[in-house]
């Protein structure tokens, strides 16, 4: 039986590409702080698999959830939305 589960995707910036076939992607999001009625920007870093080693620092990429590839890698780069010069 097939499950109707859709893979999660996130958009973020590459902050590290010093590893072989791996990048660290920083994803920023807004959180509401109810006491002061403000929105705070927070971020999370994800290790993602980059099979062709084409990502560089500063690139805006889209990552998708996948099976565990290593101890910390559970995401893979699906596309590069914006290249840095």
PyMOL Python script that loads the backbone (N, CA, C, O; Angstrom):
from pymol import cmd

cmd.read_pdbstr("""\
ATOM      1  N   UNK A   1       0.843  -1.183   0.000  1.00  0.00           N
ATOM      2  CA  UNK A   1       0.000   0.000   0.000  1.00  0.00           C
ATOM      3  C   UNK A   1       0.881   1.236   0.000  1.00  0.00           C
ATOM      4  O   UNK A   1       1.813   1.338   0.798  1.00  0.00           O
ATOM      5  N   UNK A   2       0.593   2.173  -0.888  1.00  0.00           N
ATOM      6  CA  UNK A   2       1.368   3.401  -0.979  1.00  0.00           C
ATOM      7  C   UNK A   2       0.827   4.429  -0.001  1.00  0.00           C
ATOM      8  O   UNK A   2      -0.384   4.595   0.142  1.00  0.00           O
ATOM      9  N   UNK A   3       1.738   5.114   0.668  1.00  0.00           N
ATOM     10  CA  UNK A   3       1.296   6.158   1.585  1.00  0.00           C
ATOM     11  C   UNK A   3       1.247   7.482   0.837  1.00  0.00           C
ATOM     12  O   UNK A   3       2.029   7.707  -0.086  1.00  0.00           O
ATOM     13  N   UNK A   4       0.339   8.346   1.228  1.00  0.00           N
ATOM     14  CA  UNK A   4       0.186   9.643   0.585  1.00  0.00           C
ATOM     15  C   UNK A   4       1.073  10.698   1.218  1.00  0.00           C
ATOM     16  O   UNK A   4       0.765  11.888   1.146  1.00  0.00           O
ATOM     17  N   UNK A   5       2.160  10.286   1.832  1.00  0.00           N
ATOM     18  CA  UNK A   5       3.049  11.210   2.529  1.00  0.00           C
ATOM     19  C   UNK A   5       3.902  11.973   1.518  1.00  0.00           C
ATOM     20  O   UNK A   5       4.552  11.374   0.663  1.00  0.00           O
ATOM     21  N   UNK A   6       3.891  13.288   1.626  1.00  0.00           N
ATOM     22  CA  UNK A   6       4.662  14.130   0.724  1.00  0.00           C
ATOM     23  C   UNK A   6       5.940  14.569   1.435  1.00  0.00           C
ATOM     24  O   UNK A   6       5.916  14.896   2.622  1.00  0.00           O
ATOM     25  N   UNK A   7       7.054  14.573   0.707  1.00  0.00           N
ATOM     26  CA  UNK A   7       8.317  14.991   1.302  1.00  0.00           C
ATOM     27  C   UNK A   7       8.286  16.470   1.651  1.00  0.00           C
ATOM     28  O   UNK A   7       7.725  17.285   0.919  1.00  0.00           O
ATOM     29  N   UNK A   8       8.899  16.803   2.782  1.00  0.00           N
ATOM     30  CA  UNK A   8       8.996  18.192   3.197  1.00  0.00           C
ATOM     31  C   UNK A   8      10.110  18.866   2.413  1.00  0.00           C
ATOM     32  O   UNK A   8      11.132  18.249   2.112  1.00  0.00           O
ATOM     33  N   UNK A   9       9.910  20.132   2.087  1.00  0.00           N
ATOM     34  CA  UNK A   9      10.950  20.904   1.412  1.00  0.00           C
ATOM     35  C   UNK A   9      11.172  22.203   2.167  1.00  0.00           C
ATOM     36  O   UNK A   9      10.261  22.729   2.807  1.00  0.00           O
ATOM     37  N   UNK A  10      12.394  22.711   2.086  1.00  0.00           N
ATOM     38  CA  UNK A  10      12.754  23.973   2.726  1.00  0.00           C
ATOM     39  C   UNK A  10      13.669  24.743   1.790  1.00  0.00           C
ATOM     40  O   UNK A  10      14.333  24.158   0.935  1.00  0.00           O
ATOM     41  N   UNK A  11      13.699  26.062   1.958  1.00  0.00           N
ATOM     42  CA  UNK A  11      14.567  26.922   1.158  1.00  0.00           C
ATOM     43  C   UNK A  11      15.510  27.643   2.107  1.00  0.00           C
ATOM     44  O   UNK A  11      15.084  28.205   3.115  1.00  0.00           O
ATOM     45  N   UNK A  12      16.813  27.622   1.771  1.00  0.00           N
ATOM     46  CA  UNK A  12      17.797  28.268   2.628  1.00  0.00           C
ATOM     47  C   UNK A  12      19.061  28.612   1.876  1.00  0.00           C
ATOM     48  O   UNK A  12      19.155  28.423   0.664  1.00  0.00           O
ATOM     49  N   UNK A  13      20.043  29.126   2.622  1.00  0.00           N
ATOM     50  CA  UNK A  13      21.327  29.518   2.037  1.00  0.00           C
ATOM     51  C   UNK A  13      22.415  28.567   2.484  1.00  0.00           C
ATOM     52  O   UNK A  13      22.416  28.103   3.624  1.00  0.00           O
ATOM     53  N   UNK A  14      23.342  28.276   1.584  1.00  0.00           N
ATOM     54  CA  UNK A  14      24.475  27.408   1.895  1.00  0.00           C
ATOM     55  C   UNK A  14      25.478  28.216   2.716  1.00  0.00           C
ATOM     56  O   UNK A  14      25.924  29.280   2.286  1.00  0.00           O
ATOM     57  N   UNK A  15      25.833  27.702   3.911  1.00  0.00           N
ATOM     58  CA  UNK A  15      26.804  28.392   4.764  1.00  0.00           C
ATOM     59  C   UNK A  15      28.138  27.662   4.828  1.00  0.00           C
ATOM     60  O   UNK A  15      29.134  28.242   5.261  1.00  0.00           O
ATOM     61  N   UNK A  16      28.178  26.392   4.403  1.00  0.00           N
ATOM     62  CA  UNK A  16      29.431  25.641   4.392  1.00  0.00           C
ATOM     63  C   UNK A  16      29.392  24.604   3.276  1.00  0.00           C
ATOM     64  O   UNK A  16      28.392  23.912   3.082  1.00  0.00           O
ATOM     65  N   UNK A  17      30.510  24.510   2.542  1.00  0.00           N
ATOM     66  CA  UNK A  17      30.612  23.503   1.481  1.00  0.00           C
ATOM     67  C   UNK A  17      31.970  22.815   1.513  1.00  0.00           C
ATOM     68  O   UNK A  17      32.458  22.352   0.482  1.00  0.00           O
ATOM     69  N   UNK A  18      32.581  22.748   2.689  1.00  0.00           N
ATOM     70  CA  UNK A  18      33.942  22.216   2.806  1.00  0.00           C
ATOM     71  C   UNK A  18      34.011  20.691   2.782  1.00  0.00           C
ATOM     72  O   UNK A  18      35.105  20.129   2.733  1.00  0.00           O
ATOM     73  N   UNK A  19      32.862  20.012   2.815  1.00  0.00           N
ATOM     74  CA  UNK A  19      32.847  18.550   2.826  1.00  0.00           C
ATOM     75  C   UNK A  19      32.588  18.007   1.424  1.00  0.00           C
ATOM     76  O   UNK A  19      32.050  18.708   0.568  1.00  0.00           O
ATOM     77  N   UNK A  20      32.971  16.771   1.200  1.00  0.00           N
ATOM     78  CA  UNK A  20      32.701  16.110  -0.075  1.00  0.00           C
ATOM     79  C   UNK A  20      31.230  15.707  -0.131  1.00  0.00           C
ATOM     80  O   UNK A  20      30.739  15.013   0.760  1.00  0.00           O
ATOM     81  N   UNK A  21      30.530  16.138  -1.172  1.00  0.00           N
ATOM     82  CA  UNK A  21      29.137  15.779  -1.430  1.00  0.00           C
ATOM     83  C   UNK A  21      28.183  16.158  -0.298  1.00  0.00           C
ATOM     84  O   UNK A  21      27.123  15.549  -0.155  1.00  0.00           O
ATOM     85  N   UNK A  22      28.549  17.158   0.509  1.00  0.00           N
ATOM     86  CA  UNK A  22      27.689  17.618   1.594  1.00  0.00           C
ATOM     87  C   UNK A  22      27.771  19.130   1.707  1.00  0.00           C
ATOM     88  O   UNK A  22      28.814  19.727   1.444  1.00  0.00           O
ATOM     89  N   UNK A  23      26.664  19.742   2.101  1.00  0.00           N
ATOM     90  CA  UNK A  23      26.632  21.174   2.375  1.00  0.00           C
ATOM     91  C   UNK A  23      25.817  21.401   3.642  1.00  0.00           C
ATOM     92  O   UNK A  23      24.990  20.572   4.019  1.00  0.00           O
ATOM     93  N   UNK A  24      26.063  22.541   4.295  1.00  0.00           N
ATOM     94  CA  UNK A  24      25.258  22.945   5.436  1.00  0.00           C
ATOM     95  C   UNK A  24      24.378  24.094   4.961  1.00  0.00           C
ATOM     96  O   UNK A  24      24.872  25.097   4.445  1.00  0.00           O
ATOM     97  N   UNK A  25      23.062  23.937   5.142  1.00  0.00           N
ATOM     98  CA  UNK A  25      22.089  24.925   4.676  1.00  0.00           C
ATOM     99  C   UNK A  25      21.422  25.567   5.886  1.00  0.00           C
ATOM    100  O   UNK A  25      20.926  24.873   6.773  1.00  0.00           O
ATOM    101  N   UNK A  26      21.413  26.909   5.916  1.00  0.00           N
ATOM    102  CA  UNK A  26      20.786  27.656   7.002  1.00  0.00           C
ATOM    103  C   UNK A  26      19.403  28.097   6.538  1.00  0.00           C
ATOM    104  O   UNK A  26      19.272  28.820   5.549  1.00  0.00           O
ATOM    105  N   UNK A  27      18.364  27.653   7.264  1.00  0.00           N
ATOM    106  CA  UNK A  27      16.980  27.982   6.933  1.00  0.00           C
ATOM    107  C   UNK A  27      16.464  28.952   7.992  1.00  0.00           C
ATOM    108  O   UNK A  27      16.490  28.646   9.185  1.00  0.00           O
ATOM    109  N   UNK A  28      15.996  30.120   7.556  1.00  0.00           N
ATOM    110  CA  UNK A  28      15.466  31.117   8.482  1.00  0.00           C
ATOM    111  C   UNK A  28      13.944  31.095   8.459  1.00  0.00           C
ATOM    112  O   UNK A  28      13.330  30.851   7.420  1.00  0.00           O
ATOM    113  N   UNK A  29      13.337  31.356   9.630  1.00  0.00           N
ATOM    114  CA  UNK A  29      11.886  31.393   9.741  1.00  0.00           C
ATOM    115  C   UNK A  29      11.498  32.408  10.805  1.00  0.00           C
ATOM    116  O   UNK A  29      12.326  32.786  11.634  1.00  0.00           O
ATOM    117  N   UNK A  30      10.247  32.853  10.788  1.00  0.00           N
ATOM    118  CA  UNK A  30       9.756  33.836  11.745  1.00  0.00           C
ATOM    119  C   UNK A  30       8.928  33.150  12.822  1.00  0.00           C
ATOM    120  O   UNK A  30       8.143  32.245  12.537  1.00  0.00           O
ATOM    121  N   UNK A  31       9.116  33.597  14.073  1.00  0.00           N
ATOM    122  CA  UNK A  31       8.378  33.066  15.210  1.00  0.00           C
ATOM    123  C   UNK A  31       7.673  34.234  15.885  1.00  0.00           C
ATOM    124  O   UNK A  31       8.275  35.287  16.097  1.00  0.00           O
ATOM    125  N   UNK A  32       6.417  34.055  16.219  1.00  0.00           N
ATOM    126  CA  UNK A  32       5.657  35.100  16.890  1.00  0.00           C
ATOM    127  C   UNK A  32       5.947  35.065  18.389  1.00  0.00           C
ATOM    128  O   UNK A  32       5.912  34.005  19.013  1.00  0.00           O
ATOM    129  N   UNK A  33       6.234  36.238  18.961  1.00  0.00           N
ATOM    130  CA  UNK A  33       6.486  36.357  20.396  1.00  0.00           C
ATOM    131  C   UNK A  33       5.269  37.061  20.993  1.00  0.00           C
ATOM    132  O   UNK A  33       5.148  38.281  20.876  1.00  0.00           O
ATOM    133  N   UNK A  34       4.352  36.302  21.640  1.00  0.00           N
ATOM    134  CA  UNK A  34       3.051  36.858  22.016  1.00  0.00           C
ATOM    135  C   UNK A  34       3.094  37.980  23.061  1.00  0.00           C
ATOM    136  O   UNK A  34       2.259  38.883  23.011  1.00  0.00           O
ATOM    137  N   UNK A  35       4.030  37.948  23.993  1.00  0.00           N
ATOM    138  CA  UNK A  35       4.069  38.948  25.061  1.00  0.00           C
ATOM    139  C   UNK A  35       4.278  40.355  24.509  1.00  0.00           C
ATOM    140  O   UNK A  35       3.601  41.295  24.925  1.00  0.00           O
ATOM    141  N   UNK A  36       5.206  40.497  23.579  1.00  0.00           N
ATOM    142  CA  UNK A  36       5.506  41.812  23.014  1.00  0.00           C
ATOM    143  C   UNK A  36       4.899  42.008  21.626  1.00  0.00           C
ATOM    144  O   UNK A  36       5.107  43.045  20.996  1.00  0.00           O
ATOM    145  N   UNK A  37       4.151  41.016  21.150  1.00  0.00           N
ATOM    146  CA  UNK A  37       3.505  41.069  19.841  1.00  0.00           C
ATOM    147  C   UNK A  37       4.488  41.423  18.729  1.00  0.00           C
ATOM    148  O   UNK A  37       4.222  42.274  17.880  1.00  0.00           O
ATOM    149  N   UNK A  38       5.613  40.753  18.761  1.00  0.00           N
ATOM    150  CA  UNK A  38       6.660  40.939  17.754  1.00  0.00           C
ATOM    151  C   UNK A  38       6.928  39.609  17.069  1.00  0.00           C
ATOM    152  O   UNK A  38       6.583  38.543  17.581  1.00  0.00           O
ATOM    153  N   UNK A  39       7.550  39.696  15.902  1.00  0.00           N
ATOM    154  CA  UNK A  39       7.979  38.493  15.186  1.00  0.00           C
ATOM    155  C   UNK A  39       9.493  38.465  15.197  1.00  0.00           C
ATOM    156  O   UNK A  39      10.148  39.443  14.836  1.00  0.00           O
ATOM    157  N   UNK A  40      10.046  37.332  15.615  1.00  0.00           N
ATOM    158  CA  UNK A  40      11.490  37.166  15.752  1.00  0.00           C
ATOM    159  C   UNK A  40      11.983  36.224  14.663  1.00  0.00           C
ATOM    160  O   UNK A  40      11.340  35.218  14.364  1.00  0.00           O
ATOM    161  N   UNK A  41      13.131  36.558  14.071  1.00  0.00           N
ATOM    162  CA  UNK A  41      13.722  35.711  13.039  1.00  0.00           C
ATOM    163  C   UNK A  41      14.638  34.691  13.709  1.00  0.00           C
ATOM    164  O   UNK A  41      15.558  35.062  14.438  1.00  0.00           O
ATOM    165  N   UNK A  42      14.387  33.413  13.463  1.00  0.00           N
ATOM    166  CA  UNK A  42      15.224  32.334  13.983  1.00  0.00           C
ATOM    167  C   UNK A  42      15.744  31.524  12.809  1.00  0.00           C
ATOM    168  O   UNK A  42      15.254  31.649  11.687  1.00  0.00           O
ATOM    169  N   UNK A  43      16.753  30.684  13.082  1.00  0.00           N
ATOM    170  CA  UNK A  43      17.303  29.875  11.995  1.00  0.00           C
ATOM    171  C   UNK A  43      17.700  28.495  12.495  1.00  0.00           C
ATOM    172  O   UNK A  43      17.953  28.290  13.681  1.00  0.00           O
ATOM    173  N   UNK A  44      17.747  27.559  11.560  1.00  0.00           N
ATOM    174  CA  UNK A  44      18.165  26.188  11.820  1.00  0.00           C
ATOM    175  C   UNK A  44      19.119  25.773  10.715  1.00  0.00           C
ATOM    176  O   UNK A  44      18.935  26.144   9.556  1.00  0.00           O
ATOM    177  N   UNK A  45      20.143  24.998  11.074  1.00  0.00           N
ATOM    178  CA  UNK A  45      21.090  24.505  10.077  1.00  0.00           C
ATOM    179  C   UNK A  45      20.813  23.032   9.803  1.00  0.00           C
ATOM    180  O   UNK A  45      20.621  22.241  10.725  1.00  0.00           O
ATOM    181  N   UNK A  46      20.797  22.677   8.516  1.00  0.00           N
ATOM    182  CA  UNK A  46      20.591  21.301   8.085  1.00  0.00           C
ATOM    183  C   UNK A  46      21.782  20.862   7.245  1.00  0.00           C
ATOM    184  O   UNK A  46      22.288  21.631   6.427  1.00  0.00           O
ATOM    185  N   UNK A  47      22.230  19.625   7.446  1.00  0.00           N
ATOM    186  CA  UNK A  47      23.239  19.053   6.556  1.00  0.00           C
ATOM    187  C   UNK A  47      22.487  18.398   5.407  1.00  0.00           C
ATOM    188  O   UNK A  47      21.548  17.630   5.622  1.00  0.00           O
ATOM    189  N   UNK A  48      22.910  18.708   4.185  1.00  0.00           N
ATOM    190  CA  UNK A  48      22.220  18.187   3.005  1.00  0.00           C
ATOM    191  C   UNK A  48      23.215  17.533   2.060  1.00  0.00           C
ATOM    192  O   UNK A  48      24.385  17.910   2.003  1.00  0.00           O
ATOM    193  N   UNK A  49      22.724  16.546   1.319  1.00  0.00           N
ATOM    194  CA  UNK A  49      23.545  15.811   0.366  1.00  0.00           C
ATOM    195  C   UNK A  49      23.555  16.548  -0.968  1.00  0.00           C
ATOM    196  O   UNK A  49      22.500  16.879  -1.509  1.00  0.00           O
ATOM    197  N   UNK A  50      24.754  16.806  -1.497  1.00  0.00           N
ATOM    198  CA  UNK A  50      24.938  17.483  -2.785  1.00  0.00           C
ATOM    199  C   UNK A  50      25.739  16.540  -3.675  1.00  0.00           C
ATOM    200  O   UNK A  50      26.969  16.588  -3.685  1.00  0.00           O
ATOM    201  N   UNK A  51      25.050  15.688  -4.417  1.00  0.00           N
ATOM    202  CA  UNK A  51      25.686  14.603  -5.174  1.00  0.00           C
ATOM    203  C   UNK A  51      26.740  15.091  -6.153  1.00  0.00           C
ATOM    204  O   UNK A  51      27.803  14.479  -6.257  1.00  0.00           O
ATOM    205  N   UNK A  52      26.479  16.173  -6.874  1.00  0.00           N
ATOM    206  CA  UNK A  52      27.404  16.633  -7.909  1.00  0.00           C
ATOM    207  C   UNK A  52      28.409  17.672  -7.419  1.00  0.00           C
ATOM    208  O   UNK A  52      29.222  18.155  -8.207  1.00  0.00           O
ATOM    209  N   UNK A  53      28.370  18.021  -6.148  1.00  0.00           N
ATOM    210  CA  UNK A  53      29.294  19.012  -5.567  1.00  0.00           C
ATOM    211  C   UNK A  53      29.248  20.341  -6.317  1.00  0.00           C
ATOM    212  O   UNK A  53      30.297  20.922  -6.595  1.00  0.00           O
ATOM    213  N   UNK A  54      28.059  20.830  -6.646  1.00  0.00           N
ATOM    214  CA  UNK A  54      27.954  22.063  -7.418  1.00  0.00           C
ATOM    215  C   UNK A  54      27.558  23.277  -6.580  1.00  0.00           C
ATOM    216  O   UNK A  54      27.631  24.403  -7.072  1.00  0.00           O
ATOM    217  N   UNK A  55      27.143  23.080  -5.339  1.00  0.00           N
ATOM    218  CA  UNK A  55      26.757  24.199  -4.477  1.00  0.00           C
ATOM    219  C   UNK A  55      27.992  24.898  -3.930  1.00  0.00           C
ATOM    220  O   UNK A  55      29.010  24.262  -3.655  1.00  0.00           O
ATOM    221  N   UNK A  56      27.890  26.214  -3.775  1.00  0.00           N
ATOM    222  CA  UNK A  56      28.962  26.979  -3.146  1.00  0.00           C
ATOM    223  C   UNK A  56      28.352  27.887  -2.082  1.00  0.00           C
ATOM    224  O   UNK A  56      27.135  28.066  -2.034  1.00  0.00           O
ATOM    225  N   UNK A  57      29.196  28.454  -1.236  1.00  0.00           N
ATOM    226  CA  UNK A  57      28.728  29.280  -0.126  1.00  0.00           C
ATOM    227  C   UNK A  57      27.953  30.478  -0.665  1.00  0.00           C
ATOM    228  O   UNK A  57      28.403  31.156  -1.588  1.00  0.00           O
ATOM    229  N   UNK A  58      26.785  30.729  -0.080  1.00  0.00           N
ATOM    230  CA  UNK A  58      25.955  31.856  -0.478  1.00  0.00           C
ATOM    231  C   UNK A  58      24.838  31.503  -1.438  1.00  0.00           C
ATOM    232  O   UNK A  58      23.946  32.321  -1.663  1.00  0.00           O
ATOM    233  N   UNK A  59      24.860  30.301  -2.013  1.00  0.00           N
ATOM    234  CA  UNK A  59      23.805  29.886  -2.942  1.00  0.00           C
ATOM    235  C   UNK A  59      22.481  29.724  -2.203  1.00  0.00           C
ATOM    236  O   UNK A  59      22.449  29.269  -1.059  1.00  0.00           O
ATOM    237  N   UNK A  60      21.392  30.099  -2.867  1.00  0.00           N
ATOM    238  CA  UNK A  60      20.058  29.864  -2.330  1.00  0.00           C
ATOM    239  C   UNK A  60      19.578  28.548  -2.922  1.00  0.00           C
ATOM    240  O   UNK A  60      19.471  28.417  -4.141  1.00  0.00           O
ATOM    241  N   UNK A  61      19.284  27.559  -2.056  1.00  0.00           N
ATOM    242  CA  UNK A  61      18.942  26.222  -2.529  1.00  0.00           C
ATOM    243  C   UNK A  61      17.629  25.735  -1.931  1.00  0.00           C
ATOM    244  O   UNK A  61      17.158  26.239  -0.911  1.00  0.00           O
ATOM    245  N   UNK A  62      17.053  24.739  -2.599  1.00  0.00           N
ATOM    246  CA  UNK A  62      15.861  24.062  -2.107  1.00  0.00           C
ATOM    247  C   UNK A  62      16.289  22.667  -1.687  1.00  0.00           C
ATOM    248  O   UNK A  62      16.926  21.950  -2.458  1.00  0.00           O
ATOM    249  N   UNK A  63      15.935  22.276  -0.446  1.00  0.00           N
ATOM    250  CA  UNK A  63      16.293  20.951   0.044  1.00  0.00           C
ATOM    251  C   UNK A  63      15.017  20.164   0.336  1.00  0.00           C
ATOM    252  O   UNK A  63      13.988  20.735   0.695  1.00  0.00           O
ATOM    253  N   UNK A  64      15.104  18.848   0.177  1.00  0.00           N
ATOM    254  CA  UNK A  64      13.959  17.969   0.417  1.00  0.00           C
ATOM    255  C   UNK A  64      14.362  16.870   1.388  1.00  0.00           C
ATOM    256  O   UNK A  64      15.504  16.411   1.392  1.00  0.00           O
ATOM    257  N   UNK A  65      13.411  16.458   2.206  1.00  0.00           N
ATOM    258  CA  UNK A  65      13.655  15.396   3.175  1.00  0.00           C
ATOM    259  C   UNK A  65      13.820  14.067   2.447  1.00  0.00           C
ATOM    260  O   UNK A  65      13.146  13.809   1.450  1.00  0.00           O
ATOM    261  N   UNK A  66      14.719  13.227   2.951  1.00  0.00           N
ATOM    262  CA  UNK A  66      14.980  11.929   2.340  1.00  0.00           C
ATOM    263  C   UNK A  66      15.309  10.928   3.445  1.00  0.00           C
ATOM    264  O   UNK A  66      15.262  11.255   4.631  1.00  0.00           O
ATOM    265  N   UNK A  67      15.640   9.716   3.041  1.00  0.00           N
ATOM    266  CA  UNK A  67      16.017   8.704   4.029  1.00  0.00           C
ATOM    267  C   UNK A  67      17.342   9.106   4.674  1.00  0.00           C
ATOM    268  O   UNK A  67      18.081   9.899   4.091  1.00  0.00           O
ATOM    269  N   UNK A  68      17.666   8.585   5.860  1.00  0.00           N
ATOM    270  CA  UNK A  68      18.954   8.914   6.482  1.00  0.00           C
ATOM    271  C   UNK A  68      20.125   8.459   5.613  1.00  0.00           C
ATOM    272  O   UNK A  68      20.232   7.282   5.268  1.00  0.00           O
ATOM    273  N   UNK A  69      20.998   9.398   5.264  1.00  0.00           N
ATOM    274  CA  UNK A  69      22.165   9.106   4.440  1.00  0.00           C
ATOM    275  C   UNK A  69      23.413   8.923   5.296  1.00  0.00           C
ATOM    276  O   UNK A  69      24.353   8.242   4.885  1.00  0.00           O
ATOM    277  N   UNK A  70      23.427   9.522   6.472  1.00  0.00           N
ATOM    278  CA  UNK A  70      24.527   9.359   7.426  1.00  0.00           C
ATOM    279  C   UNK A  70      23.990   9.749   8.799  1.00  0.00           C
ATOM    280  O   UNK A  70      22.780   9.880   8.981  1.00  0.00           O
ATOM    281  N   UNK A  71      24.881   9.933   9.757  1.00  0.00           N
ATOM    282  CA  UNK A  71      24.454  10.238  11.122  1.00  0.00           C
ATOM    283  C   UNK A  71      23.644  11.538  11.195  1.00  0.00           C
ATOM    284  O   UNK A  71      22.661  11.614  11.932  1.00  0.00           O
ATOM    285  N   UNK A  72      24.054  12.557  10.434  1.00  0.00           N
ATOM    286  CA  UNK A  72      23.390  13.861  10.506  1.00  0.00           C
ATOM    287  C   UNK A  72      22.674  14.284   9.222  1.00  0.00           C
ATOM    288  O   UNK A  72      21.958  15.285   9.228  1.00  0.00           O
ATOM    289  N   UNK A  73      22.849  13.548   8.125  1.00  0.00           N
ATOM    290  CA  UNK A  73      22.257  13.954   6.844  1.00  0.00           C
ATOM    291  C   UNK A  73      20.932  13.240   6.593  1.00  0.00           C
ATOM    292  O   UNK A  73      20.883  12.019   6.441  1.00  0.00           O
ATOM    293  N   UNK A  74      19.855  14.037   6.554  1.00  0.00           N
ATOM    294  CA  UNK A  74      18.531  13.523   6.221  1.00  0.00           C
ATOM    295  C   UNK A  74      17.861  14.378   5.149  1.00  0.00           C
ATOM    296  O   UNK A  74      16.661  14.248   4.909  1.00  0.00           O
ATOM    297  N   UNK A  75      18.628  15.245   4.509  1.00  0.00           N
ATOM    298  CA  UNK A  75      18.122  16.152   3.481  1.00  0.00           C
ATOM    299  C   UNK A  75      19.013  16.061   2.255  1.00  0.00           C
ATOM    300  O   UNK A  75      20.182  15.692   2.360  1.00  0.00           O
ATOM    301  N   UNK A  76      18.460  16.399   1.081  1.00  0.00           N
ATOM    302  CA  UNK A  76      19.254  16.440  -0.144  1.00  0.00           C
ATOM    303  C   UNK A  76      18.902  17.708  -0.909  1.00  0.00           C
ATOM    304  O   UNK A  76      17.775  18.198  -0.837  1.00  0.00           O
ATOM    305  N   UNK A  77      19.870  18.228  -1.636  1.00  0.00           N
ATOM    306  CA  UNK A  77      19.655  19.431  -2.439  1.00  0.00           C
ATOM    307  C   UNK A  77      18.904  19.026  -3.704  1.00  0.00           C
ATOM    308  O   UNK A  77      19.375  18.178  -4.462  1.00  0.00           O
ATOM    309  N   UNK A  78      17.736  19.630  -3.933  1.00  0.00           N
ATOM    310  CA  UNK A  78      16.953  19.300  -5.122  1.00  0.00           C
ATOM    311  C   UNK A  78      17.220  20.276  -6.260  1.00  0.00           C
ATOM    312  O   UNK A  78      17.264  19.877  -7.423  1.00  0.00           O
ATOM    313  N   UNK A  79      17.400  21.558  -5.928  1.00  0.00           N
ATOM    314  CA  UNK A  79      17.712  22.529  -6.977  1.00  0.00           C
ATOM    315  C   UNK A  79      18.378  23.768  -6.386  1.00  0.00           C
ATOM    316  O   UNK A  79      18.209  24.092  -5.210  1.00  0.00           O
ATOM    317  N   UNK A  80      19.138  24.445  -7.236  1.00  0.00           N
ATOM    318  CA  UNK A  80      19.767  25.707  -6.850  1.00  0.00           C
ATOM    319  C   UNK A  80      18.891  26.816  -7.413  1.00  0.00           C
ATOM    320  O   UNK A  80      18.719  26.930  -8.626  1.00  0.00           O
ATOM    321  N   UNK A  81      18.337  27.635  -6.515  1.00  0.00           N
ATOM    322  CA  UNK A  81      17.426  28.690  -6.943  1.00  0.00           C
ATOM    323  C   UNK A  81      18.175  29.943  -7.380  1.00  0.00           C
ATOM    324  O   UNK A  81      17.742  30.650  -8.289  1.00  0.00           O
ATOM    325  N   UNK A  82      19.313  30.214  -6.720  1.00  0.00           N
ATOM    326  CA  UNK A  82      20.070  31.426  -7.017  1.00  0.00           C
ATOM    327  C   UNK A  82      21.546  31.168  -6.767  1.00  0.00           C
ATOM    328  O   UNK A  82      21.938  30.799  -5.660  1.00  0.00           O
ATOM    329  N   UNK A  83      22.366  31.361  -7.796  1.00  0.00           N
ATOM    330  CA  UNK A  83      23.818  31.163  -7.670  1.00  0.00           C
ATOM    331  C   UNK A  83      24.478  32.467  -7.251  1.00  0.00           C
ATOM    332  O   UNK A  83      24.037  33.545  -7.650  1.00  0.00           O
ATOM    333  N   UNK A  84      25.540  32.373  -6.443  1.00  0.00           N
ATOM    334  CA  UNK A  84      26.329  33.561  -6.115  1.00  0.00           C
ATOM    335  C   UNK A  84      27.397  33.751  -7.175  1.00  0.00           C
ATOM    336  O   UNK A  84      27.800  32.807  -7.854  1.00  0.00           O
ATOM    337  N   UNK A  85      27.838  34.968  -7.301  1.00  0.00           N
ATOM    338  CA  UNK A  85      28.833  35.263  -8.335  1.00  0.00           C
ATOM    339  C   UNK A  85      30.225  35.264  -7.792  1.00  0.00           C
ATOM    340  O   UNK A  85      31.177  35.496  -8.537  1.00  0.00           O
TER     341      UNK A  85
END
""", "prot")
cmd.dss("prot")
cmd.show_as("cartoon", "prot")
cmd.util.cbc("prot")
cmd.orient("prot")
